[in-house]
Each structure stands twice: as structure tokens, then as C-alpha cells.
Amino acid sequence: MGTTEKVSKFAHEAGDKIADAADHAAEVIGEKGKQIKSAEQRLMKQCRGYVCGHPVASIGIAGAAGFLLGWMLSRR
């Protein structure tokens, strides 16, 4: 086997390894994305339940958060 053939074989194997790693990374990212979406949906459901169950407290919390955010942004 000549030098050119060895380099070609090495490049081909390296490309295969990179492609395999990219496929694996895409699978992991896809799974994490599904997990994040599921967690977001659960959190939104819990928030809706809290707001419906405690409307006055929810308005107070939202007002306090808005006040603090406005205060922090006005200090800039």
C-alpha cells in the first residue's frame, strides 16, 4: 500500500468517525430538546394551576416583580 493510499484511507476513516460523532451529538441534542419541551409544558401547567387557584396572590407577585424589574432597569 502506497503513501497516497494510506493517507486516503486515514482521511476516509477520520471522516467516518466525525460523521458518527455528529450523528450521536444530534441524537443527544434532540433528546435534550424533548426533555426541555416537556419540562416547559409541566411548568406552564403548574403556573396556570397556581394562577387559577390564587388569583390575588398572582397579581401581587406580578406587580412586585414588575416593580423590581422597573427599579433595576431605571438604575442603569
Distance bins in CASP14 RR format, pairs under 12 A and 6 or more apart:
PFRMAT RR
TARGET T0000
AUTHOR 0000-0000-0000
RMODE 2
METHOD distances of the structure
MODEL  1
1 7 0 0 0 0 0 1 0 0 0 0 0
1 8 0 0 0 0 1 0 0 0 0 0 0
1 9 1 0 0 1 0 0 0 0 0 0 0
1 10 0 0 0 0 0 1 0 0 0 0 0
2 8 0 0 0 0 1 0 0 0 0 0 0
2 9 0 0 0 0 1 0 0 0 0 0 0
2 10 0 0 0 0 0 1 0 0 0 0 0
3 9 0 0 0 0 0 1 0 0 0 0 0
3 10 0 0 0 0 0 1 0 0 0 0 0
4 10 0 0 0 0 0 1 0 0 0 0 0
4 11 0 0 0 0 0 1 0 0 0 0 0
5 11 0 0 0 0 0 1 0 0 0 0 0
5 12 0 0 0 0 0 1 0 0 0 0 0
6 12 0 0 0 0 0 1 0 0 0 0 0
6 13 0 0 0 0 0 1 0 0 0 0 0
7 13 0 0 0 0 0 1 0 0 0 0 0
7 14 0 0 0 0 0 1 0 0 0 0 0
8 14 0 0 0 0 0 1 0 0 0 0 0
8 15 0 0 0 0 0 1 0 0 0 0 0
9 15 0 0 0 0 0 1 0 0 0 0 0
9 16 0 0 0 0 0 1 0 0 0 0 0
10 16 0 0 0 0 0 1 0 0 0 0 0
10 17 0 0 0 0 0 1 0 0 0 0 0
11 17 0 0 0 0 0 1 0 0 0 0 0
11 18 0 0 0 0 0 1 0 0 0 0 0
12 18 0 0 0 0 0 1 0 0 0 0 0
12 19 0 0 0 0 0 1 0 0 0 0 0
13 19 0 0 0 0 0 1 0 0 0 0 0
13 20 0 0 0 0 0 1 0 0 0 0 0
14 20 0 0 0 0 0 1 0 0 0 0 0
14 21 0 0 0 0 0 1 0 0 0 0 0
15 21 0 0 0 0 1 0 0 0 0 0 0
15 22 0 0 0 0 1 0 0 0 0 0 0
15 23 0 0 0 0 0 1 0 0 0 0 0
16 22 0 0 0 0 0 1 0 0 0 0 0
16 23 0 0 0 0 0 1 0 0 0 0 0
17 23 0 0 0 0 0 1 0 0 0 0 0
17 24 0 0 0 0 0 1 0 0 0 0 0
18 24 0 0 0 0 0 1 0 0 0 0 0
18 25 0 0 0 0 0 1 0 0 0 0 0
19 25 0 0 0 0 0 1 0 0 0 0 0
19 26 0 0 0 0 0 1 0 0 0 0 0
20 26 0 0 0 0 0 1 0 0 0 0 0
20 27 0 0 0 0 0 1 0 0 0 0 0
21 27 0 0 0 0 0 1 0 0 0 0 0
21 28 0 0 0 0 0 1 0 0 0 0 0
22 28 0 0 0 0 0 1 0 0 0 0 0
22 29 0 0 0 0 0 1 0 0 0 0 0
23 29 0 0 0 0 0 1 0 0 0 0 0
23 30 0 0 0 0 0 1 0 0 0 0 0
24 30 0 0 0 0 0 1 0 0 0 0 0
24 31 0 0 0 0 0 1 0 0 0 0 0
25 31 0 0 0 0 0 1 0 0 0 0 0
25 32 0 0 0 0 0 1 0 0 0 0 0
26 32 0 0 0 0 0 1 0 0 0 0 0
26 33 0 0 0 0 0 1 0 0 0 0 0
27 33 0 0 0 0 0 1 0 0 0 0 0
27 34 0 0 0 0 0 1 0 0 0 0 0
28 34 0 0 0 0 0 1 0 0 0 0 0
28 35 0 0 0 0 0 1 0 0 0 0 0
29 35 0 0 0 0 0 1 0 0 0 0 0
29 36 0 0 0 0 0 1 0 0 0 0 0
30 36 0 0 0 0 1 0 0 0 0 0 0
30 37 0 0 0 0 1 0 0 0 0 0 0
31 37 0 0 0 0 0 1 0 0 0 0 0
31 38 0 0 0 0 0 1 0 0 0 0 0
32 38 0 0 0 0 0 1 0 0 0 0 0
32 39 0 0 0 0 0 1 0 0 0 0 0
33 39 0 0 0 0 1 0 0 0 0 0 0
33 40 0 0 0 0 1 0 0 0 0 0 0
34 40 0 0 0 0 0 1 0 0 0 0 0
34 41 0 0 0 0 0 1 0 0 0 0 0
35 41 0 0 0 0 0 1 0 0 0 0 0
35 42 0 0 0 0 0 1 0 0 0 0 0
36 42 0 0 0 0 0 1 0 0 0 0 0
36 43 0 0 0 0 0 1 0 0 0 0 0
37 43 0 0 0 0 0 1 0 0 0 0 0
37 44 0 0 0 0 0 1 0 0 0 0 0
38 44 0 0 0 0 0 1 0 0 0 0 0
38 45 0 0 0 0 0 1 0 0 0 0 0
39 45 0 0 0 0 0 1 0 0 0 0 0
39 46 0 0 0 0 0 1 0 0 0 0 0
40 46 0 0 0 0 0 1 0 0 0 0 0
40 47 0 0 0 0 0 1 0 0 0 0 0
41 47 0 0 0 0 0 1 0 0 0 0 0
41 48 0 0 0 0 0 1 0 0 0 0 0
42 48 0 0 0 0 0 1 0 0 0 0 0
42 49 0 0 0 0 0 1 0 0 0 0 0
43 49 0 0 0 0 0 1 0 0 0 0 0
43 50 0 0 0 0 0 1 0 0 0 0 0
44 50 0 0 0 0 0 1 0 0 0 0 0
44 51 0 0 0 0 0 1 0 0 0 0 0
45 51 0 0 0 0 0 1 0 0 0 0 0
45 52 0 0 0 0 0 1 0 0 0 0 0
46 52 0 0 0 0 0 1 0 0 0 0 0
46 53 0 0 0 0 0 1 0 0 0 0 0
47 53 0 0 0 0 0 1 0 0 0 0 0
47 54 0 0 0 0 0 1 0 0 0 0 0
47 58 0 0 0 0 1 0 0 0 0 0 0
47 61 0 0 0 0 0 1 0 0 0 0 0
47 62 0 0 0 0 0 1 0 0 0 0 0
48 54 0 0 0 0 0 1 0 0 0 0 0
48 55 0 0 0 0 0 1 0 0 0 0 0
48 58 0 0 0 0 0 1 0 0 0 0 0
49 55 0 0 0 0 0 1 0 0 0 0 0
49 58 0 0 0 0 1 0 0 0 0 0 0
50 56 0 0 0 0 0 1 0 0 0 0 0
50 57 0 0 0 0 1 0 0 0 0 0 0
50 58 1 0 0 1 0 0 0 0 0 0 0
50 61 0 0 0 0 1 0 0 0 0 0 0
50 62 0 0 0 0 0 1 0 0 0 0 0
51 57 0 0 0 0 1 0 0 0 0 0 0
51 58 1 0 1 0 0 0 0 0 0 0 0
51 59 0 0 0 0 1 0 0 0 0 0 0
51 60 0 0 0 0 0 1 0 0 0 0 0
51 61 0 0 0 0 1 0 0 0 0 0 0
51 62 0 0 0 0 1 0 0 0 0 0 0
52 58 0 0 0 0 1 0 0 0 0 0 0
54 60 0 0 0 0 1 0 0 0 0 0 0
54 61 0 0 0 0 1 0 0 0 0 0 0
54 62 0 0 0 0 0 1 0 0 0 0 0
55 61 0 0 0 0 0 1 0 0 0 0 0
55 62 0 0 0 0 0 1 0 0 0 0 0
56 62 0 0 0 0 0 1 0 0 0 0 0
56 63 0 0 0 0 0 1 0 0 0 0 0
57 63 0 0 0 0 0 1 0 0 0 0 0
57 64 0 0 0 0 0 1 0 0 0 0 0
58 64 0 0 0 0 0 1 0 0 0 0 0
58 65 0 0 0 0 0 1 0 0 0 0 0
59 65 0 0 0 0 0 1 0 0 0 0 0
59 66 0 0 0 0 0 1 0 0 0 0 0
60 66 0 0 0 0 1 0 0 0 0 0 0
60 67 0 0 0 0 1 0 0 0 0 0 0
60 68 0 0 0 0 0 1 0 0 0 0 0
61 67 0 0 0 0 0 1 0 0 0 0 0
61 68 0 0 0 0 0 1 0 0 0 0 0
62 68 0 0 0 0 0 1 0 0 0 0 0
62 69 0 0 0 0 0 1 0 0 0 0 0
63 69 0 0 0 0 1 0 0 0 0 0 0
63 70 0 0 0 0 0 1 0 0 0 0 0
63 71 0 0 0 0 0 1 0 0 0 0 0
64 70 0 0 0 0 0 1 0 0 0 0 0
64 71 0 0 0 0 0 1 0 0 0 0 0
65 71 0 0 0 0 0 1 0 0 0 0 0
65 72 0 0 0 0 0 1 0 0 0 0 0
66 72 0 0 0 0 1 0 0 0 0 0 0
66 73 0 0 0 0 1 0 0 0 0 0 0
66 74 0 0 0 0 0 1 0 0 0 0 0
67 73 0 0 0 0 0 1 0 0 0 0 0
67 74 0 0 0 0 0 1 0 0 0 0 0
68 74 0 0 0 0 0 1 0 0 0 0 0
68 75 0 0 0 0 0 1 0 0 0 0 0
69 75 0 0 0 0 0 1 0 0 0 0 0
70 76 0 0 0 0 0 1 0 0 0 0 0
END
